[in-house]
Amino acid sequence: MGFYVVSSSLTPGPALGEGCGGSMGDRREVILEYQQIGNAVRVAAIDPDTLTEVSIMGSASAGIEVLNRIAIQKLNYVLEKQRSSA
């Protein structure tokens, strides 16, 4: 477990395995950090443009794709809230 840089959309597709397609094909870089804590994994998703960071905790058995998708969804939600309040 460690740091990974992933080129991904901030709006994941509706189902696993379908990739990450944004509303207009907009793809952005997202930094993902993984830290295993017992049988759980903490995933931090960071937007390098705004330096916004969110984190989630999930079961290590959930799989990396599921944890990535949830972390990116949360990051997208926070960025949208920041844009709408500005």
ChimeraX attribute file (.defattr): number of C-alpha atoms within 10 A of each C-alpha:
attribute: neighborCount
match mode: 1-to-1
recipient: residues
	/A:1	9
	/A:2	9
	/A:3	12
	/A:4	12
	/A:5	12
	/A:6	13
	/A:7	12
	/A:8	19
	/A:9	22
	/A:10	25
	/A:11	21
	/A:12	20
	/A:13	16
	/A:14	11
	/A:15	10
	/A:16	11
	/A:17	8
	/A:18	9
	/A:19	13
	/A:20	21
	/A:21	16
	/A:22	15
	/A:23	12
	/A:24	7
	/A:25	10
	/A:26	12
	/A:27	15
	/A:28	16
	/A:29	15
	/A:30	22
	/A:31	18
	/A:32	21
	/A:33	18
	/A:34	20
	/A:35	14
	/A:36	15
	/A:37	12
	/A:38	8
	/A:39	9
	/A:40	14
	/A:41	22
	/A:42	17
	/A:43	25
	/A:44	22
	/A:45	26
	/A:46	21
	/A:47	19
	/A:48	12
	/A:49	9
	/A:50	8
	/A:51	7
	/A:52	13
	/A:53	18
	/A:54	19
	/A:55	17
	/A:56	16
	/A:57	17
	/A:58	19
	/A:59	15
	/A:60	15
	/A:61	11
	/A:62	11
	/A:63	11
	/A:64	15
	/A:65	11
	/A:66	14
	/A:67	22
	/A:68	20
	/A:69	21
	/A:70	19
	/A:71	25
	/A:72	29
	/A:73	19
	/A:74	19
	/A:75	23
	/A:76	19
	/A:77	14
	/A:78	15
	/A:79	17
	/A:80	11
	/A:81	11
	/A:82	11
	/A:83	8
	/A:84	8
	/A:85	6
	/A:86	5
